[in-house]
Amino acid sequence: MFPKFAAALLMSSALLAPAAQAADDDAKQAQALLAKAVAYYKDKQDLALGAFSRQGEFLTPSLYVYVLDSKGTMLASGGSSAALIDRNVADMKDAAGKPFFREMLDVAKTKGGGAVEYRWLNRRDGKVERKLTYFEQVKDRIIAVGYYLPHGSAEQARALVERAAAAVKEDPAKAIAAFNELNGSFSEDDLYVFAIGLDDKRFKAHGAIPRLVGSDALALRDADGKPFIETLLARVKDKDQGETDYAWRNTVTSKVERKHTLLRKVGGLVVAVGYYPH
């Protein structure tokens, strides 16, 4: 059975980052592991710290438990943050400069637990990705379990397509090179930029499938076998921006999902960024 606070997390979305869904399988698994860890700590007290830091029942292929004290010292970790054990991380910032540990400490002090979203290195793919961590305070210990969010958000996609359009306006050749750079500055989580020339209808850039660069965009089919690029280009025929939907395989989850793509017409290019609504 979930501890009182973990159960509350399942019933309320108020504590979650906007991009997360409590019904998501990864979220449920993280909450379940947190509930298990909290119950174990209440039974074993600090003897549980050793169990959290080694191979065993509190470590899965994608999840692990870590523990802070109320002042921000890392006491245990079954993941990459094990390197931080015995260090005070209260003022450590994530890849975007967010002091997320401080946020955890403050929320735990006032509410007893909650959830925090931040950007952290995912060692499985070597990329900095969004991570959502649930945490609960037990006496002066803060027990936490986080998971990587599989989707870039709509807000991220909008910001990325605007940044891409601005880059094309400033220097088209430099922008195209940046869009095609593997894990470059125009690749975030499962978001990337692609660009199609309006004159020849060929891909000038594709941040996920480099082999498409130079190919006839009109020949591409979506996951349902439909030639969707003609519809995509029609969305910006008489205006500078538009949106379209089609079925596409998510390069992170490997699942076919509905993709919503934001379009910007800049000079002789259509610049696009798609995301998976959830």
Secondary structure as UniProt FT lines:
FT   HELIX           4..11
FT   TURN            14..15
FT   TURN            18..19
FT   TURN            22..23
FT   HELIX           25..44
FT   HELIX           45..47
FT   HELIX           48..52
FT   TURN            57..58
FT   STRAND          64..69
FT   TURN            70..71
FT   STRAND          73..77
FT   HELIX           80..84
FT   TURN            85..86
FT   TURN            90..91
FT   TURN            95..96
FT   HELIX           100..111
FT   STRAND          113..122
FT   TURN            123..126
FT   STRAND          127..138
FT   TURN            139..140
FT   STRAND          141..148
FT   HELIX           154..170
FT   HELIX           172..179
FT   TURN            182..183
FT   TURN            185..186
FT   STRAND          187..188
FT   TURN            189..190
FT   STRAND          191..197
FT   TURN            198..200
FT   STRAND          202..206
FT   HELIX           210..212
FT   TURN            213..214
FT   HELIX           217..219
FT   TURN            223..224
FT   HELIX           229..234
FT   TURN            235..236
FT   STRAND          241..249
FT   TURN            251..253
FT   STRAND          256..266
FT   TURN            267..268
FT   STRAND          269..275
//
